Amino acid sequence: MKTVAIYPGTFDPITNGHVDLIKRAAFIYPKVIVLVAADTRKECMFSMEERVRMVREGIHDLCPNVQVEPFQGLLVEIVKKHGAKIILRGLRAVSDFEYESQMALMNRRLEKGIETFFMISSEEYAYLSSSFVKEIASLGGEVRTLVPSGVDKELRKRFTLA
């Protein structure tokens, strides 16, 4: 049976840090499913459909063993539906670990057989977040080295910088 790893997130928008983690995960796991969350406590700039499209465009030629899907509802239920046992989460700083470890423990309590694996971000992306990207773009800053080209175009359109 193929090991399936699930990488959930809002990806609002996907950054090169996310892409890096997906590529590294695709090298380790035979199948990686990137789940784009519909339900989020955050107010998203992009619709779920836009986020799914940007993730697909951002990784389309990099990872043949990766699929991208929208998801709604409880993560552990979606993980079970896919026959997966692994949730992947990226860590940039100690502050990420505090939140992510609580989430991992709760997911394991909700579903005993599911484990969360943490991947440390690559050094060049340790500071990068979707929030920073949106803020920089909204103020007219250059983000093309921080995101896939399609995301840069979407942000330029959104903030009329094209």
N, C-alpha and C positions, 0 to 999 in steps of 0.2 A: 504494500500500500504506500502511495506517495505521501510524503510529509507535506502538509499544507500549512503555510504560515500566513496569518492575517495581519495586515498593517492598516489599522483604522485611523481616521483623522478627519478634520474638517477641510484641510488643504485649501484655505481661503486667503491667498492662492497657494498652489504648490510652489516650493522654492527649490533651488539647486541642492539644498541640504536634504530635502525630502527625496529628491531624485537620487542623490548619492546613497542614501540609506536603502532605497528600493533596489538599486543596482547591486549593492553589497549583499543584501538579503537574497536576491535572485541567484547569486553565486553560491550561496550556502544551501538554500532550500529548493527542491525540485519545482515547487509551485508556490507563488506568492500572490495573494489576493489583496489588492488595495481597496479598502472600503471607504467611500466618501460619505460622511455622516449627514443625514438630513436633520436629525434631532440634535440640537446643540444649544448650550446655554449662551453661546456667543451670537452676536448679531453678525451675520455674514454679509460681506460686500457683494459676493457673487452668488447667483442661484446654485442650487445643487447641480442642475444640468450643466451650467457653465463650468463648475468646479470639476465635474466628472470629465467633461470634454478637455479641459486644460491638463488634467492629470494624464489622460490617454495620449494627448499630443506630446506632452513632456517626456514620456517614456516609450513611445510607440516603436522606435527603432533600436532601443537599448536592451530590452528585456523580453525575449520571446516566451518565457515561462511566467509572465506576470499578467494578471487580468485586473481590470478596474470595474468596480460596481458601486452603485449607490446603495446605501442601507438606511433602514429606519428601524427603530426599536432597540431592544436590549442586545448589546454586543455579544454576550455569551450565547444567546439564542442563534444569532447569525453564524457564529463560529461553529456551533454544533451542526447547523444546517449544512455547512460546507465540509463537515467531517474533519475539521481541523482541531488541533489541540494546542496550537501556539499562537499567541498574540505578540506581535512585535511592537516595540515602542522605542523611540529615539530619545536619547538624553543629551542635553547640551551642558547643563550645569547642575550643581547640587540641588538647587531649587526645583528643577524638573523631577529629580529623584523623589523628593518628598511627596509631591502630588501623584506621580506615576506609581510609586510603591503602594500607596493607599488604594489606588484604582486596581492594581494587580491583586492585592489581597481580597478586595471585595469581589472581583471577578472569580477568583478561585473559590471563595465562599459560596457564590451563586452556582458555580459549576465545578465540581471537584477535579475533573480531569484536564482542566485548561490551565496552562502555564503561560506566564508573560516573560518574554526574553527582551532584555534591554540591550540596545546597541548604542554605543557612544558615538556622537557625531564626529565626523572628520574634523580635524583642527581648523581647516579653512572655513567651516560652516558653524563653528561652536557659538558664534554670536548671532546667527541668522534666524529670524523668525518672520512669519507671514505678517505679523503686526508691524514690524519694522519696515518691511517692504512696502506695505500700503501707506504708512506714514511718510516715508521718503518720497514715494511716487506722488502722493497728494500735494507735497510741497515743491514739486518740480524737479526732484532729484533723480539721478540716474540709477536704475536698478537692473539694467540688462545683464550685468555679470552675476546677479543674484538669483535670477529666475530663468526658466526656459523661454525661448524667444516668443512663443505664442502668448505667454503670460505677460511679457513686457508689452506686446502689442495691445493686449486687453487693458492693461493698466493705463497705457498712453491714451487709448480711446476713452476710458472712464474719466480720466482727468484732463482730457482734451490737450494732450501734449504732443500728439502726432505731427 
